[in-house]
């Protein structure tokens, strides 16, 4: 199966989609986790287990704190990474855990090409 591929210029803002499908499942999101390649720890997570998604707590990994944000109000929702770097390309996975429905995952390839000029 071929992964959807998103290409960005190094230094630009990258936006990776994550369709939360809340209306399709008639359920609520409890947790969103973003991973890159085979990393054990998420590079970004949103914990809505005790709060509604719009007011959920966001936890970017330390190396992403000032550069990453998950926008759950957009359709589709997306992970925004400011100043994307060449060494950040790879396979990204968005994992969505619902309160009742089955967990869903979306895999995608992020490619980073050289800067302008």
N, CA, C and O atoms as CSV, one atom per row, in Angstrom:
chain,resi,resn,atom,element,x,y,z
A,1,UNK,N,N,0.840,-1.177,0.000
A,1,UNK,CA,C,0.000,0.000,0.000
A,1,UNK,C,C,0.890,1.248,0.000
A,1,UNK,O,O,1.839,1.353,0.777
A,2,UNK,N,N,0.569,2.163,-0.866
A,2,UNK,CA,C,1.339,3.400,-0.979
A,2,UNK,C,C,0.804,4.442,-0.004
A,2,UNK,O,O,-0.401,4.676,0.080
A,3,UNK,N,N,1.716,5.057,0.721
A,3,UNK,CA,C,1.332,6.061,1.714
A,3,UNK,C,C,1.090,7.412,1.060
A,3,UNK,O,O,1.765,7.754,0.089
A,4,UNK,N,N,0.133,8.190,1.577
A,4,UNK,CA,C,0.020,9.571,1.119
A,4,UNK,C,C,1.322,10.293,1.459
A,4,UNK,O,O,1.883,10.104,2.538
A,5,UNK,N,N,1.793,11.117,0.533
A,5,UNK,CA,C,3.071,11.803,0.716
A,5,UNK,C,C,2.851,13.310,0.714
A,5,UNK,O,O,2.143,13.851,-0.135
A,6,UNK,N,N,3.473,13.973,1.680
A,6,UNK,CA,C,3.393,15.426,1.807
A,6,UNK,C,C,4.810,15.968,1.735
A,6,UNK,O,O,5.681,15.557,2.501
A,7,UNK,N,N,5.039,16.901,0.800
A,7,UNK,CA,C,6.374,17.441,0.563
A,7,UNK,C,C,6.408,18.915,0.947
A,7,UNK,O,O,5.530,19.694,0.576
A,8,UNK,N,N,7.440,19.275,1.698
A,8,UNK,CA,C,7.602,20.652,2.154
A,8,UNK,C,C,9.042,21.091,1.938
A,8,UNK,O,O,9.951,20.263,1.876
A,9,UNK,N,N,9.240,22.389,1.826
A,9,UNK,CA,C,10.578,22.959,1.678
A,9,UNK,C,C,11.166,23.167,3.070
A,9,UNK,O,O,10.489,23.649,3.978
A,10,UNK,N,N,12.427,22.801,3.222
A,10,UNK,CA,C,13.099,22.942,4.509
A,10,UNK,C,C,12.971,24.377,5.020
A,10,UNK,O,O,13.201,25.333,4.279
A,11,UNK,N,N,12.605,24.515,6.282
A,11,UNK,CA,C,12.428,25.823,6.891
A,11,UNK,C,C,10.997,26.330,6.865
A,11,UNK,O,O,10.649,27.248,7.608
A,12,UNK,N,N,10.161,25.737,6.011
A,12,UNK,CA,C,8.759,26.152,5.922
A,12,UNK,C,C,7.922,25.480,7.003
A,12,UNK,O,O,8.425,24.697,7.809
A,13,UNK,N,N,6.646,25.802,7.000
A,13,UNK,CA,C,5.674,25.189,7.899
A,13,UNK,C,C,5.126,23.925,7.234
A,13,UNK,O,O,4.679,23.961,6.087
A,14,UNK,N,N,5.165,22.823,7.955
A,14,UNK,CA,C,4.573,21.572,7.474
A,14,UNK,C,C,3.243,21.365,8.184
A,14,UNK,O,O,3.125,21.621,9.383
A,15,UNK,N,N,2.243,20.902,7.443
A,15,UNK,CA,C,0.951,20.581,8.035
A,15,UNK,C,C,0.561,19.181,7.595
A,15,UNK,O,O,0.403,18.916,6.403
A,16,UNK,N,N,0.406,18.283,8.568
A,16,UNK,CA,C,0.067,16.889,8.304
A,16,UNK,C,C,-1.347,16.615,8.800
A,16,UNK,O,O,-1.638,16.840,9.975
A,17,UNK,N,N,-2.245,16.128,7.916
A,17,UNK,CA,C,-3.645,15.941,8.298
A,17,UNK,C,C,-3.872,14.715,9.177
A,17,UNK,O,O,-3.144,13.725,9.112
A,18,UNK,N,N,-4.903,14.823,9.993
A,18,UNK,CA,C,-5.339,13.712,10.837
A,18,UNK,C,C,-6.854,13.836,10.967
A,18,UNK,O,O,-7.346,14.621,11.778
A,19,UNK,N,N,-7.590,13.068,10.176
A,19,UNK,CA,C,-9.047,13.162,10.153
A,19,UNK,C,C,-9.622,12.483,11.389
A,19,UNK,O,O,-9.545,11.262,11.529
A,20,UNK,N,N,-10.189,13.267,12.270
A,20,UNK,CA,C,-10.691,12.729,13.531
A,20,UNK,C,C,-12.011,11.983,13.393
A,20,UNK,O,O,-12.373,11.230,14.297
A,21,UNK,N,N,-12.743,12.163,12.299
A,21,UNK,CA,C,-13.951,11.380,12.011
A,21,UNK,C,C,-14.945,11.284,13.153
A,21,UNK,O,O,-15.635,10.271,13.275
A,22,UNK,N,N,-15.037,12.287,13.978
A,22,UNK,CA,C,-15.931,12.203,15.132
A,22,UNK,C,C,-17.377,12.016,14.701
A,22,UNK,O,O,-18.101,11.227,15.308
A,23,UNK,N,N,-17.811,12.727,13.663
A,23,UNK,CA,C,-19.201,12.611,13.231
A,23,UNK,C,C,-19.501,11.227,12.669
A,23,UNK,O,O,-20.623,10.737,12.795
A,24,UNK,N,N,-18.512,10.597,12.054
A,24,UNK,CA,C,-18.725,9.270,11.476
A,24,UNK,C,C,-18.882,8.205,12.560
A,24,UNK,O,O,-19.617,7.236,12.373
A,25,UNK,N,N,-18.209,8.375,13.674
A,25,UNK,CA,C,-18.265,7.357,14.726
A,25,UNK,C,C,-19.310,7.667,15.791
A,25,UNK,O,O,-19.615,6.812,16.622
A,26,UNK,N,N,-19.866,8.888,15.776
A,26,UNK,CA,C,-20.788,9.337,16.817
A,26,UNK,C,C,-20.176,9.087,18.189
A,26,UNK,O,O,-20.847,8.617,19.108
A,27,UNK,N,N,-18.923,9.400,18.307
A,27,UNK,CA,C,-18.159,9.164,19.525
A,27,UNK,C,C,-17.321,10.408,19.793
A,27,UNK,O,O,-17.386,11.381,19.041
A,28,UNK,N,N,-16.546,10.375,20.851
A,28,UNK,CA,C,-15.672,11.488,21.194
A,28,UNK,C,C,-14.232,11.019,21.223
A,28,UNK,O,O,-13.933,9.901,21.643
A,29,UNK,N,N,-13.347,11.890,20.770
A,29,UNK,CA,C,-11.915,11.597,20.810
A,29,UNK,C,C,-11.454,11.677,22.257
A,29,UNK,O,O,-11.807,12.610,22.978
A,30,UNK,N,N,-10.657,10.687,22.681
A,30,UNK,CA,C,-10.097,10.761,24.035
A,30,UNK,C,C,-8.597,11.045,24.011
A,30,UNK,O,O,-8.061,11.620,24.958
A,31,UNK,N,N,-7.914,10.645,22.933
A,31,UNK,CA,C,-6.467,10.816,22.876
A,31,UNK,C,C,-6.013,10.840,21.419
A,31,UNK,O,O,-6.483,10.043,20.607
A,32,UNK,N,N,-5.103,11.750,21.088
A,32,UNK,CA,C,-4.476,11.793,19.765
A,32,UNK,C,C,-2.971,11.715,19.992
A,32,UNK,O,O,-2.410,12.493,20.763
A,33,UNK,N,N,-2.327,10.776,19.319
A,33,UNK,CA,C,-0.881,10.587,19.453
A,33,UNK,C,C,-0.233,10.660,18.083
A,33,UNK,O,O,-0.712,10.038,17.135
A,34,UNK,N,N,0.847,11.411,17.970
A,34,UNK,CA,C,1.636,11.491,16.740
A,34,UNK,C,C,2.999,10.854,16.986
A,34,UNK,O,O,3.680,11.173,17.961
A,35,UNK,N,N,3.387,9.953,16.092
A,35,UNK,CA,C,4.704,9.313,16.147
A,35,UNK,C,C,5.415,9.522,14.816
A,35,UNK,O,O,4.771,9.721,13.786
A,36,UNK,N,N,6.741,9.475,14.841
A,36,UNK,CA,C,7.539,9.502,13.610
A,36,UNK,C,C,8.347,8.224,13.542
A,36,UNK,O,O,8.989,7.825,14.514
A,37,UNK,N,N,8.306,7.587,12.381
A,37,UNK,CA,C,8.995,6.318,12.146
A,37,UNK,C,C,8.640,5.342,13.270
A,37,UNK,O,O,7.464,5.194,13.601
A,38,UNK,N,N,9.603,4.695,13.842
A,38,UNK,CA,C,9.321,3.684,14.865
A,38,UNK,C,C,9.582,4.198,16.277
A,38,UNK,O,O,9.906,3.416,17.171
A,39,UNK,N,N,9.443,5.502,16.483
A,39,UNK,CA,C,9.725,6.063,17.811
A,39,UNK,C,C,8.749,5.507,18.841
A,39,UNK,O,O,7.557,5.360,18.571
A,40,UNK,N,N,9.269,5.203,20.012
A,40,UNK,CA,C,8.427,4.687,21.077
A,40,UNK,C,C,7.604,5.772,21.743
A,40,UNK,O,O,6.449,5.548,22.106
A,41,UNK,N,N,8.191,6.938,21.903
A,41,UNK,CA,C,7.497,8.051,22.554
A,41,UNK,C,C,6.847,8.938,21.503
A,41,UNK,O,O,7.433,9.178,20.448
A,42,UNK,N,N,5.638,9.429,21.780
A,42,UNK,CA,C,5.001,10.317,20.808
A,42,UNK,C,C,5.745,11.642,20.694
A,42,UNK,O,O,6.307,12.135,21.672
A,43,UNK,N,N,5.742,12.217,19.486
A,43,UNK,CA,C,6.334,13.539,19.322
A,43,UNK,C,C,5.310,14.619,19.653
A,43,UNK,O,O,5.666,15.779,19.857
A,44,UNK,N,N,4.036,14.229,19.703
A,44,UNK,CA,C,2.987,15.166,20.101
A,44,UNK,C,C,1.787,14.350,20.561
A,44,UNK,O,O,1.458,13.331,19.954
A,45,UNK,N,N,1.136,14.791,21.623
A,45,UNK,CA,C,-0.087,14.119,22.066
A,45,UNK,C,C,-1.092,15.149,22.564
A,45,UNK,O,O,-0.733,16.221,23.050
A,46,UNK,N,N,-2.362,14.785,22.424
A,46,UNK,CA,C,-3.466,15.610,22.897
A,46,UNK,C,C,-4.321,14.711,23.779
A,46,UNK,O,O,-4.846,13.698,23.316
A,47,UNK,N,N,-4.460,15.075,25.036
A,47,UNK,CA,C,-5.179,14.257,26.007
A,47,UNK,C,C,-6.543,14.869,26.301
A,47,UNK,O,O,-6.645,15.883,26.992
A,48,UNK,N,N,-7.593,14.239,25.764
A,48,UNK,CA,C,-8.963,14.713,25.964
A,48,UNK,C,C,-9.761,13.714,26.799
A,48,UNK,O,O,-10.987,13.669,26.704
A,49,UNK,N,N,-9.084,12.923,27.606
A,49,UNK,CA,C,-9.790,11.919,28.409
A,49,UNK,C,C,-10.681,12.555,29.469
A,49,UNK,O,O,-11.734,12.008,29.798
A,50,UNK,N,N,-10.272,13.706,30.008
A,50,UNK,CA,C,-11.057,14.350,31.062
A,50,UNK,C,C,-11.650,15.687,30.641
A,50,UNK,O,O,-12.318,16.350,31.434
A,51,UNK,N,N,-11.409,16.086,29.396
A,51,UNK,CA,C,-11.873,17.385,28.900
A,51,UNK,C,C,-12.409,17.224,27.484
A,51,UNK,O,O,-12.050,16.269,26.795
A,52,UNK,N,N,-13.265,18.147,27.038
A,52,UNK,CA,C,-13.654,18.130,25.628
A,52,UNK,C,C,-12.428,18.416,24.750
A,52,UNK,O,O,-11.508,19.112,25.180
A,53,UNK,N,N,-12.413,17.893,23.548
A,53,UNK,CA,C,-11.263,18.049,22.656
A,53,UNK,C,C,-10.819,19.503,22.474
A,53,UNK,O,O,-9.616,19.760,22.505
A,54,UNK,N,N,-11.729,20.465,22.286
A,54,UNK,CA,C,-11.264,21.851,22.086
A,54,UNK,C,C,-10.471,22.426,23.263
A,54,UNK,O,O,-9.684,23.354,23.078
A,55,UNK,N,N,-10.666,21.892,24.457
A,55,UNK,CA,C,-9.935,22.400,25.627
A,55,UNK,C,C,-8.961,21.362,26.185
A,55,UNK,O,O,-8.479,21.497,27.309
A,56,UNK,N,N,-8.678,20.341,25.407
A,56,UNK,CA,C,-7.788,19.260,25.845
A,56,UNK,C,C,-6.368,19.771,26.073
A,56,UNK,O,O,-5.985,20.837,25.590
A,57,UNK,N,N,-5.609,18.992,26.814
A,57,UNK,CA,C,-4.228,19.338,27.123
A,57,UNK,C,C,-3.305,18.840,26.018
A,57,UNK,O,O,-3.399,17.687,25.599
A,58,UNK,N,N,-2.411,19.711,25.547
A,58,UNK,CA,C,-1.457,19.378,24.487
A,58,UNK,C,C,-0.087,19.128,25.100
A,58,UNK,O,O,0.361,19.854,25.988
A,59,UNK,N,N,0.575,18.070,24.597
A,59,UNK,CA,C,1.904,17.712,25.092
A,59,UNK,C,C,2.866,17.498,23.926
A,59,UNK,O,O,2.993,16.374,23.441
A,60,UNK,N,N,3.544,18.546,23.464
A,60,UNK,CA,C,4.582,18.330,22.448
A,60,UNK,C,C,5.831,17.752,23.109
A,60,UNK,O,O,6.118,18.041,24.271
A,61,UNK,N,N,6.567,16.939,22.364
A,61,UNK,CA,C,7.858,16.454,22.857
A,61,UNK,C,C,8.761,17.662,23.082
A,61,UNK,O,O,8.584,18.700,22.446
A,62,UNK,N,N,9.720,17.528,23.977
A,62,UNK,CA,C,10.598,18.647,24.346
A,62,UNK,C,C,11.224,19.300,23.115
A,62,UNK,O,O,11.276,20.527,23.030
A,63,UNK,N,N,11.699,18.496,22.160
A,63,UNK,CA,C,12.361,19.062,20.979
A,63,UNK,C,C,11.384,19.724,20.006
A,63,UNK,O,O,11.813,20.344,19.033
A,64,UNK,N,N,10.071,19.601,20.257
A,64,UNK,CA,C,9.058,20.192,19.378
A,64,UNK,C,C,8.259,21.298,20.066
A,64,UNK,O,O,7.389,21.904,19.439
A,65,UNK,N,N,8.536,21.571,21.335
A,65,UNK,CA,C,7.705,22.474,22.142
A,65,UNK,C,C,7.348,23.786,21.469
A,65,UNK,O,O,6.176,24.165,21.448
A,66,UNK,N,N,8.313,24.477,20.928
A,66,UNK,CA,C,8.037,25.797,20.361
A,66,UNK,C,C,7.685,25.741,18.875
A,66,UNK,O,O,7.377,26.771,18.277
A,67,UNK,N,N,7.727,24.554,18.275
A,67,UNK,CA,C,7.525,24.469,16.820
A,67,UNK,C,C,6.294,23.690,16.389
A,67,UNK,O,O,5.901,23.786,15.226
A,68,UNK,N,N,5.669,22.925,17.273
A,68,UNK,CA,C,4.567,22.058,16.854
A,68,UNK,C,C,3.273,22.417,17.571
A,68,UNK,O,O,3.273,22.827,18.731
A,69,UNK,N,N,2.155,22.247,16.836
A,69,UNK,CA,C,0.835,22.456,17.420
A,69,UNK,C,C,-0.171,21.612,16.653
A,69,UNK,O,O,-0.120,21.545,15.424
A,70,UNK,N,N,-1.082,20.970,17.366
A,70,UNK,CA,C,-2.141,20.192,16.731
A,70,UNK,C,C,-3.414,21.019,16.728
A,70,UNK,O,O,-3.910,21.412,17.783
A,71,UNK,N,N,-3.942,21.283,15.536
A,71,UNK,CA,C,-5.164,22.069,15.382
A,71,UNK,C,C,-6.335,21.106,15.218
A,71,UNK,O,O,-6.551,20.563,14.135
A,72,UNK,N,N,-7.084,20.896,16.289
A,72,UNK,CA,C,-8.202,19.949,16.249
A,72,UNK,C,C,-9.486,20.579,15.743
A,72,UNK,O,O,-10.451,19.862,15.475
A,73,UNK,N,N,-9.529,21.899,15.604
A,73,UNK,CA,C,-10.756,22.552,15.148
A,73,UNK,C,C,-10.832,22.654,13.629
A,73,UNK,O,O,-11.899,22.946,13.089
A,74,UNK,N,N,-9.729,22.422,12.932
A,74,UNK,CA,C,-9.736,22.448,11.465
A,74,UNK,C,C,-10.356,21.152,10.941
A,74,UNK,O,O,-10.471,20.169,11.673
A,75,UNK,N,N,-10.750,21.160,9.683
A,75,UNK,CA,C,-11.303,19.954,9.069
A,75,UNK,C,C,-10.606,19.700,7.734
A,75,UNK,O,O,-10.870,20.420,6.771
A,76,UNK,N,N,-9.727,18.703,7.644
A,76,UNK,CA,C,-9.366,17.810,8.743
A,76,UNK,C,C,-8.423,18.499,9.729
A,76,UNK,O,O,-7.776,19.496,9.410
A,77,UNK,N,N,-8.369,17.940,10.927
A,77,UNK,CA,C,-7.409,18.416,11.926
A,77,UNK,C,C,-6.005,18.187,11.372
A,77,UNK,O,O,-5.823,17.363,10.476
A,78,UNK,N,N,-5.006,18.910,11.896
A,78,UNK,CA,C,-3.649,18.718,11.380
A,78,UNK,C,C,-2.606,19.055,12.436
A,78,UNK,O,O,-2.842,19.840,13.355
A,79,UNK,N,N,-1.443,18.431,12.270
A,79,UNK,CA,C,-0.269,18.753,13.073
A,79,UNK,C,C,0.554,19.752,12.284
A,79,UNK,O,O,0.957,19.478,11.154
A,80,UNK,N,N,0.805,20.913,12.878
A,80,UNK,CA,C,1.608,21.949,12.233
A,80,UNK,C,C,2.996,21.928,12.867
A,80,UNK,O,O,3.134,21.940,14.090
A,81,UNK,N,N,4.023,21.895,12.015
A,81,UNK,CA,C,5.408,21.951,12.483
A,81,UNK,C,C,6.068,23.142,11.803
A,81,UNK,O,O,6.195,23.174,10.579
A,82,UNK,N,N,6.484,24.113,12.590
A,82,UNK,CA,C,7.158,25.298,12.060
A,82,UNK,C,C,8.627,24.974,11.813
A,82,UNK,O,O,9.245,24.229,12.573
A,83,UNK,N,N,9.182,25.543,10.741
A,83,UNK,CA,C,10.611,25.384,10.455
A,83,UNK,C,C,11.028,23.931,10.300
A,83,UNK,O,O,11.976,23.476,10.941
A,84,UNK,N,N,10.314,23.206,9.443
A,84,UNK,CA,C,10.591,21.771,9.263
A,84,UNK,C,C,12.039,21.566,8.825
A,84,UNK,O,O,12.585,22.360,8.059
A,85,UNK,N,N,12.648,20.500,9.316
A,85,UNK,CA,C,14.056,20.207,9.038
A,85,UNK,C,C,14.181,18.930,8.219
A,85,UNK,O,O,13.338,18.037,8.302
A,86,UNK,N,N,15.240,18.860,7.434
A,86,UNK,CA,C,15.483,17.694,6.586
A,86,UNK,C,C,15.505,16.406,7.407
A,86,UNK,O,O,14.981,15.382,6.968
A,87,UNK,N,N,16.105,16.452,8.594
A,87,UNK,CA,C,16.204,15.224,9.391
A,87,UNK,C,C,14.883,14.849,10.080
A,87,UNK,O,O,14.828,13.876,10.832
A,88,UNK,N,N,13.825,15.621,9.819
A,88,UNK,CA,C,12.510,15.287,10.363
A,88,UNK,C,C,11.625,14.574,9.348
A,88,UNK,O,O,10.466,14.274,9.634
A,89,UNK,N,N,12.167,14.302,8.159
A,89,UNK,CA,C,11.339,13.574,7.210
A,89,UNK,C,C,11.254,12.112,7.632
A,89,UNK,O,O,12.108,11.606,8.359
A,90,UNK,N,N,10.204,11.449,7.159
A,90,UNK,CA,C,9.991,10.052,7.509
A,90,UNK,C,C,8.512,9.727,7.500
A,90,UNK,O,O,7.698,10.494,6.984
A,91,UNK,N,N,8.170,8.590,8.072
A,91,UNK,CA,C,6.780,8.158,8.155
A,91,UNK,C,C,6.196,8.665,9.472
A,91,UNK,O,O,6.724,8.392,10.551
A,92,UNK,N,N,5.112,9.400,9.360
A,92,UNK,CA,C,4.405,9.926,10.525
A,92,UNK,C,C,3.101,9.157,10.694
A,92,UNK,O,O,2.447,8.792,9.717
A,93,UNK,N,N,2.739,8.920,11.934
A,93,UNK,CA,C,1.506,8.190,12.244
A,93,UNK,C,C,0.677,9.001,13.227
A,93,UNK,O,O,1.157,9.418,14.281
A,94,UNK,N,N,-0.581,9.213,12.856
A,94,UNK,CA,C,-1.553,9.831,13.747
A,94,UNK,C,C,-2.442,8.709,14.277
A,94,UNK,O,O,-3.091,8.003,13.505
A,95,UNK,N,N,-2.466,8.552,15.588
A,95,UNK,CA,C,-3.287,7.517,16.227
A,95,UNK,C,C,-4.393,8.224,17.004
A,95,UNK,O,O,-4.125,9.093,17.834
A,96,UNK,N,N,-5.638,7.841,16.727
A,96,UNK,CA,C,-6.792,8.463,17.363
A,96,UNK,C,C,-7.496,7.419,18.217
A,96,UNK,O,O,-7.948,6.390,17.714
A,97,UNK,N,N,-7.580,7.693,19.499
A,97,UNK,CA,C,-8.308,6.804,20.405
A,97,UNK,C,C,-9.620,7.482,20.773
A,97,UNK,O,O,-9.645,8.632,21.211
A,98,UNK,N,N,-10.710,6.742,20.584
A,98,UNK,CA,C,-12.046,7.239,20.902
A,98,UNK,C,C,-12.499,6.676,22.245
A,98,UNK,O,O,-11.906,5.727,22.758
A,99,UNK,N,N,-13.527,7.251,22.797
A,99,UNK,CA,C,-14.039,6.757,24.089
A,99,UNK,C,C,-14.627,5.357,23.952
A,99,UNK,O,O,-14.422,4.521,24.832
A,100,UNK,N,N,-15.351,5.082,22.871
A,100,UNK,CA,C,-15.994,3.776,22.698
A,100,UNK,C,C,-15.563,3.058,21.420
A,100,UNK,O,O,-15.421,1.835,21.417
A,101,UNK,N,N,-15.359,3.788,20.362
A,101,UNK,CA,C,-15.046,3.171,19.064
A,101,UNK,C,C,-13.601,2.667,19.029
A,101,UNK,O,O,-12.792,2.983,19.901
A,102,UNK,N,N,-13.306,1.883,18.007
A,102,UNK,CA,C,-11.961,1.335,17.837
A,102,UNK,C,C,-10.957,2.434,17.519
A,102,UNK,O,O,-11.290,3.451,16.910
A,103,UNK,N,N,-9.737,2.206,17.940
A,103,UNK,CA,C,-8.634,3.119,17.644
A,103,UNK,C,C,-8.383,3.137,16.140
A,103,UNK,O,O,-8.453,2.100,15.481
A,104,UNK,N,N,-8.093,4.310,15.604
A,104,UNK,CA,C,-7.762,4.450,14.184
A,104,UNK,C,C,-6.358,5.013,14.049
A,104,UNK,O,O,-5.898,5.773,14.902
A,105,UNK,N,N,-5.681,4.636,12.975
A,105,UNK,CA,C,-4.368,5.208,12.687
A,105,UNK,C,C,-4.321,5.663,11.240
A,105,UNK,O,O,-4.963,5.087,10.362
A,106,UNK,N,N,-3.552,6.699,11.020
A,106,UNK,CA,C,-3.303,7.206,9.672
A,106,UNK,C,C,-1.802,7.348,9.525
A,106,UNK,O,O,-1.159,8.038,10.315
A,107,UNK,N,N,-1.239,6.694,8.512
A,107,UNK,CA,C,0.188,6.802,8.223
A,107,UNK,C,C,0.386,7.677,6.998
A,107,UNK,O,O,-0.429,7.665,6.076
A,108,UNK,N,N,1.475,8.435,6.995
A,108,UNK,CA,C,1.790,9.293,5.851
A,108,UNK,C,C,3.294,9.512,5.788
A,108,UNK,O,O,3.992,9.388,6.794
A,109,UNK,N,N,3.782,9.837,4.608
A,109,UNK,CA,C,5.205,10.116,4.401
A,109,UNK,C,C,5.397,11.621,4.332
A,109,UNK,O,O,4.693,12.311,3.595
A,110,UNK,N,N,6.351,12.126,5.103
A,110,UNK,CA,C,6.735,13.535,5.062
A,110,UNK,C,C,8.093,13.614,4.389
A,110,UNK,O,O,9.060,13.016,4.860
A,111,UNK,N,N,8.168,14.353,3.283
A,111,UNK,CA,C,9.432,14.589,2.588
A,111,UNK,C,C,9.809,16.052,2.751
A,111,UNK,O,O,8.951,16.934,2.714
A,112,UNK,N,N,11.094,16.301,2.931
A,112,UNK,CA,C,11.597,17.668,3.078
A,112,UNK,C,C,12.658,17.884,2.011
A,112,UNK,O,O,13.641,17.147,1.941
A,113,UNK,N,N,12.449,18.911,1.172
A,113,UNK,CA,C,13.421,19.223,0.124
A,113,UNK,C,C,14.179,20.487,0.516
A,113,UNK,O,O,13.757,21.223,1.408
A,114,UNK,N,N,15.303,20.732,-0.159
A,114,UNK,CA,C,16.174,21.868,0.173
A,114,UNK,C,C,15.480,23.208,0.117
A,114,UNK,O,O,14.412,23.347,-0.479
A,115,UNK,N,N,16.098,24.194,0.746
A,115,UNK,CA,C,15.548,25.546,0.803
A,115,UNK,C,C,15.524,26.193,-0.579
A,115,UNK,O,O,16.202,25.746,-1.504
A,116,UNK,N,N,14.722,27.261,-0.696
A,116,UNK,CA,C,14.723,28.073,-1.919
A,116,UNK,C,C,16.111,28.655,-2.144
A,116,UNK,O,O,16.848,28.940,-1.200
A,117,UNK,N,N,16.451,28.826,-3.429
A,117,UNK,CA,C,17.637,29.593,-3.783
A,117,UNK,C,C,18.885,28.866,-3.594
A,117,UNK,O,O,19.960,29.405,-3.857
